[in-house]
Amino acid sequence: MLHDRSDIRNQCLIASEFGYFGNVDSALIRNLNGSGAFVETRKRFSIGEVVRLKFPLHYLDPPVELTGVIAWTGSDGVGVKFNPDES
């Protein structure tokens, strides 16, 4: 499946907190760049839903916290487009 994106995503495996509708679950970020991420999850979302990601980066303390929207969905996860004011 091809997805339109402006930047190359960096492959990774980052444990994160994935927040939505007042809930917080653990999820894995599988690729990442300044404009978005692929988050592996079995939860079902609709395009346009607002979510929040919190994850550590080895060179930043405290962890990164970003808000985004679900840009696309798939059987193994979702594409999250970050809010440009935060990234």
Beta strands, then each sheet from edge to edge (+ up, - down):
strand 1: 10-20
strand 2: 23-33
strand 3: 36-40
strand 4: 50-57
strand 5: 60-74
strand 6: 77-82
sheet 1: 1+ 2- 3+ 6- 5+ 4- 1+
end
